[in-house]
C-alpha cells in the first residue's frame, strides 16, 4: 500500500508551484537528492568492505 501512495505523490514541479515561499525549493531539492546520496554512500561502503575483505 505504501508503494502505491509513494507513486501517486505529486510531482516536484507541482510542489514548488504550490509552495508557500521560495525557501521551500531548497527543502524539496534536499528531500529529492537525499535518498539518492544515501544509496550511493551505502553502495560505496559495501564495495569498500568487500574489496578490503578479499585483499586480506
C-alpha positions as CSV (number, residue, x, y, z in Angstrom):
1,X,0.0,0.0,0.0
2,X,2.9,2.4,0.8
3,X,4.3,1.9,-2.6
4,X,1.1,2.9,-4.3
5,X,0.9,6.1,-2.2
6,X,4.5,6.9,-3.0
7,X,3.9,6.5,-6.7
8,X,0.9,8.8,-6.6
9,X,2.8,11.6,-4.9
10,X,2.6,15.0,-6.6
11,X,5.5,15.9,-8.9
12,X,8.3,18.2,-7.8
13,X,7.2,20.9,-10.2
14,X,3.7,20.9,-8.6
15,X,5.1,21.0,-5.1
16,X,7.3,24.0,-6.0
17,X,4.4,25.8,-7.8
18,X,2.2,25.4,-4.7
19,X,5.0,26.3,-2.2
20,X,4.3,29.0,0.4
21,X,7.7,30.7,-0.3
22,X,11.0,30.3,-2.3
23,X,12.7,28.7,0.7
24,X,10.6,25.6,0.1
25,X,12.5,24.9,-3.1
26,X,15.7,24.1,-1.0
27,X,13.8,21.6,1.1
28,X,12.3,19.9,-1.9
29,X,15.7,19.7,-3.6
30,X,17.3,18.2,-0.4
31,X,14.5,15.8,0.0
32,X,14.8,14.7,-3.6
33,X,18.6,14.2,-3.5
34,X,19.0,12.7,0.0
35,X,17.7,9.2,-0.8
36,X,20.0,9.1,-3.9
37,X,23.0,10.2,-1.9
38,X,22.3,7.7,0.9
39,X,22.0,4.9,-1.7
40,X,25.3,5.9,-3.3
41,X,27.0,6.0,0.1
42,X,25.7,2.6,1.1
43,X,26.9,1.1,-2.2
44,X,30.3,2.6,-1.7
45,X,30.6,1.3,1.8
46,X,29.6,-2.2,0.7
47,X,32.2,-2.0,-2.1
48,X,35.0,-0.9,0.2
49,X,34.1,-3.6,2.8
50,X,34.1,-6.4,0.2
51,X,37.3,-5.1,-1.5
52,X,39.2,-5.0,1.8
53,X,37.9,-8.4,2.8
54,X,39.1,-10.1,-0.4
55,X,42.5,-8.4,-0.4
56,X,43.5,-9.6,3.1
